[in-house]
Amino acid sequence: MKEYKWIWAVRILTGAGLGLFFSVTMVPYIMSTCSSSPLTCLLCAALGAAAGAATLPFADDGKSLLLRSGAHFAATAVLFALLLLQFEVEPVELLAWECILALSYAVVWLGRWIGWYVEVMQLRTLLGLAPGPSPLKWRETLPYLPFVLFLCCGLPLILRMADHWVSADVPVLSGLILPYLLLPVGGLCAGLSLGKRQGVCPLYPAACFLCYLPMVYLLFNSTALFHCFMVALPALGGNVMGWLYRRAVPKRRPGL
């Protein structure tokens, strides 16, 4: 245990040192000043220490993994926001940088998690155990992909063509009925079905978001980006509700 604590301390201190080095060498160049303020140096060092802590091993169980990852990201986001405020960024720019941080964090975290999951699968195979669900349950989500493609790609194109016969001025079907009724209901119902059978499958709402994204620019413009959330959020909600239903209702025994 002492050996692990020493490794953790080395990683955190190394990250803090690199952050401090960045504040001394790069921040003055970025801000066009002679030197960084003590607060900026402290924030850079703290952010570097947080990055060093991110290299620590994952937790042993899923609940602890999510709690620790969530707490670490929250602390990192706060430190990053405080550092950006030293550069006098606008609120919109601050939000954009925080979104970039979230995406970067998710990509790195997902890469580490997949590597960890592959190791677990290899160990289970060597022990003669079932390999368990696929990473992020992509295999379990795959049968729902044709429905997602139809709901998010095929249906918008069909309704847009039908709009020419319904209304020449306002796209009632593709601009109103689709995003405010069909997308939420379709995403919710399919997510509920998937959750009851396979549990939480995070790739399902993500697939809904990404599959509809090209339709936003093909049929509308960037002001309609919220349409993606009109299908992704109900899909996520339905998936979680299906999972909760699966946990609450006991499985029937054969013959009953």
C-alpha positions in Angstrom: 0.0 0.0 0.0 2.8 2.4 0.8 4.3 1.7 -2.6 1.1 2.7 -4.3 0.8 5.9 -2.2 4.4 6.7 -3.3 3.5 6.2 -7.0 0.4 8.4 -6.6 2.4 11.1 -4.9 5.0 11.0 -7.7 2.4 11.3 -10.4 0.5 14.2 -8.7 3.7 16.1 -8.0 5.0 15.6 -11.5 1.7 17.0 -12.9 1.9 19.9 -10.5 5.5 20.6 -11.6 4.6 20.5 -15.3 1.7 22.9 -14.6 3.9 25.3 -12.8 6.5 25.1 -15.6 3.7 25.9 -18.1 2.6 28.9 -16.0 6.1 30.3 -15.9 7.1 29.7 -19.5 3.9 29.8 -21.7 1.3 31.9 -19.8 3.3 35.2 -19.9 3.7 34.7 -23.7 -0.1 34.0 -24.1 -1.1 37.0 -21.9 1.7 39.3 -23.2 2.9 40.0 -19.7 6.3 39.9 -18.1 5.4 37.1 -15.6 2.4 35.2 -14.3 0.6 36.2 -11.2 0.9 33.9 -8.1 -2.7 32.9 -8.4 -2.2 31.9 -12.0 0.8 29.8 -11.1 -1.1 28.2 -8.3 -4.1 27.3 -10.5 -1.8 25.9 -13.2 0.0 23.8 -10.6 -3.3 22.6 -9.2 -4.6 21.8 -12.7 -1.4 19.8 -13.4 -1.8 17.9 -10.2 -5.4 17.0 -11.2 -4.1 15.8 -14.6 -1.5 13.7 -12.7 -4.3 12.2 -10.5 -6.2 11.2 -13.6 -3.4 8.6 -14.4 -4.2 6.7 -11.2 -5.8 3.2 -11.6 -9.5 2.8 -12.0 -11.7 1.8 -9.0 -12.5 -1.8 -8.4 -16.3 -1.5 -8.8 -18.5 0.5 -11.2 -20.2 2.7 -8.6 -16.9 3.8 -7.1 -15.5 4.3 -10.6 -18.3 6.7 -11.6 -18.3 8.6 -8.3 -14.5 9.1 -8.4 -14.5 10.0 -12.1 -17.3 12.5 -11.6 -15.7 14.1 -8.6 -12.4 14.3 -10.4 -13.9 15.9 -13.5 -15.9 18.4 -11.4 -12.7 19.5 -9.6 -10.8 19.7 -12.9 -13.6 21.8 -14.5 -13.6 24.2 -11.6 -9.9 24.7 -11.7 -10.0 25.1 -15.5 -12.7 27.7 -15.2 -10.8 29.7 -12.6 -7.7 29.6 -14.7 -9.7 30.8 -17.8 -11.1 33.7 -15.8 -7.5 34.9 -15.3 -7.5 35.5 -19.1 -10.7 37.6 -18.9 -12.6 35.4 -21.2 -16.3 36.0 -22.0 -19.0 33.8 -20.5 -19.7 32.2 -23.9 -16.0 31.5 -24.5 -15.8 30.0 -21.0 -18.7 27.7 -21.7 -17.1 26.7 -25.0 -13.8 25.9 -23.4 -15.5 23.9 -20.7 -17.3 21.9 -23.4 -14.0 21.2 -25.1 -12.6 20.1 -21.7 -15.5 17.7 -21.2 -15.1 16.2 -24.6 -11.4 15.7 -24.1 -11.9 14.2 -20.7 -14.5 11.8 -22.1 -12.2 10.7 -24.9 -9.3 10.0 -22.6 -11.5 8.4 -20.0 -13.1 6.2 -22.6 -9.8 5.1 -24.0 -8.5 4.1 -20.6 -11.8 2.4 -19.7 -11.8 0.3 -22.9 -8.2 -0.9 -22.1 -9.2 -1.8 -18.6 -12.3 -3.6 -19.8 -10.3 -5.7 -22.3 -8.0 -6.8 -19.6 -11.0 -7.9 -17.5 -12.4 -9.8 -20.4 -9.1 -11.6 -20.9 -8.9 -12.6 -17.3 -12.5 -13.9 -17.3 -11.7 -15.9 -20.4 -8.6 -17.4 -18.8 -10.7 -18.4 -15.8 -13.4 -20.0 -17.9 -16.0 -17.4 -17.1 -18.5 -15.7 -19.4 -17.0 -12.6 -21.0 -19.8 -10.4 -19.9 -21.4 -7.6 -21.8 -19.6 -5.9 -24.7 -17.8 -2.6 -24.0 -20.4 0.1 -23.6 -22.9 -2.6 -24.7 -22.3 -1.9 -28.4 -23.2 -5.4 -29.4 -26.4 -5.2 -27.4 -27.2 -1.8 -29.0 -26.5 -2.9 -32.6 -29.9 -4.5 -33.3 -31.5 -1.0 -32.7 -29.3 0.7 -35.2 -31.6 0.2 -38.2 -34.4 1.8 -36.2 -32.2 4.8 -35.3 -31.2 5.2 -38.9 -34.8 5.2 -40.0 -36.0 7.6 -37.2 -33.1 10.1 -37.5 -32.2 9.9 -41.2 -34.9 8.2 -43.3 -38.0 9.7 -41.7 -36.7 13.4 -41.8 -36.0 13.0 -45.6 -39.4 11.4 -46.2 -41.3 14.1 -44.2 -39.3 16.9 -46.0 -40.4 15.6 -49.4 -44.0 15.3 -48.1 -43.9 18.9 -46.9 -44.0 20.0 -50.5 -47.5 18.6 -50.8 -48.7 19.7 -47.3 -47.4 23.2 -47.1 -45.2 25.1 -49.5 -44.3 27.8 -47.1 -43.7 26.2 -43.7 -42.2 22.7 -43.3 -44.9 21.5 -40.9 -44.0 17.8 -41.0 -40.2 18.0 -40.8 -40.0 21.3 -38.9 -42.7 20.8 -36.3 -44.2 17.4 -36.0 -40.9 15.6 -36.5 -38.7 17.3 -33.8 -41.5 18.0 -31.3 -43.4 14.7 -31.5 -41.9 11.9 -33.6 -38.3 12.2 -32.5 -39.0 12.3 -28.8 -41.6 9.6 -28.8 -39.6 7.3 -31.1 -36.4 7.8 -29.1 -38.2 7.3 -25.8 -40.1 4.1 -26.8 -37.1 2.4 -28.3 -34.9 3.4 -25.4 -37.4 1.9 -23.0 -37.5 -1.4 -24.9 -33.7 -1.5 -25.0 -33.3 -0.7 -21.3 -35.8 -3.4 -20.3 -33.8 -6.0 -22.2 -30.2 -4.9 -21.9 -29.9 -2.3 -19.2 -28.3 1.1 -19.7 -26.7 1.4 -23.2 -25.0 4.8 -23.5 -24.3 4.3 -27.2 -28.0 4.3 -28.1 -28.7 8.0 -27.3 -25.3 8.9 -28.7 -26.2 7.2 -31.9 -29.5 9.1 -32.1 -27.7 12.4 -31.7 -25.0 11.6 -34.3 -27.4 10.1 -36.8 -29.6 13.2 -36.8 -26.8 15.7 -36.8 -26.3 15.5 -40.6 -30.0 16.2 -41.1 -29.7 19.4 -39.2 -27.4 20.9 -41.8 -29.0 19.1 -44.8 -32.6 20.2 -44.0 -32.2 23.2 -41.7 -29.1 25.1 -40.4 -27.1 25.4 -37.2 -30.0 27.1 -35.4 -31.8 23.7 -35.4 -29.0 21.9 -33.5 -31.4 21.5 -30.5 -33.3 19.0 -32.6 -30.5 16.5 -31.8 -31.2 16.9 -28.2 -34.9 16.4 -28.9 -34.2 12.8 -29.8 -31.1 12.1 -27.7 -32.4 13.2 -24.3 -35.7 11.2 -24.6 -33.7 8.2 -25.8 -31.5 8.4 -22.8 -34.4 8.9 -20.5 -36.3 6.0 -21.9 -33.2 3.8 -21.7 -32.7 4.6 -18.0 -36.4 4.1 -17.3 -36.3 0.7 -18.9 -33.2 -0.2 -16.9 -35.0 0.9 -13.7 -38.1 -1.2 -14.7 -35.8 -4.2 -15.3 -34.3 -3.8 -11.8 -37.7 -3.3 -10.1 -39.6 -6.1 -11.7 -38.2 -9.6 -10.9 -37.6 -11.9 -13.8 -40.2 -14.6 -14.4 -39.2 -18.1 -13.9 -39.6 -20.5 -16.8 -43.1 -21.9 -17.0 -44.8 -19.0 -15.2 
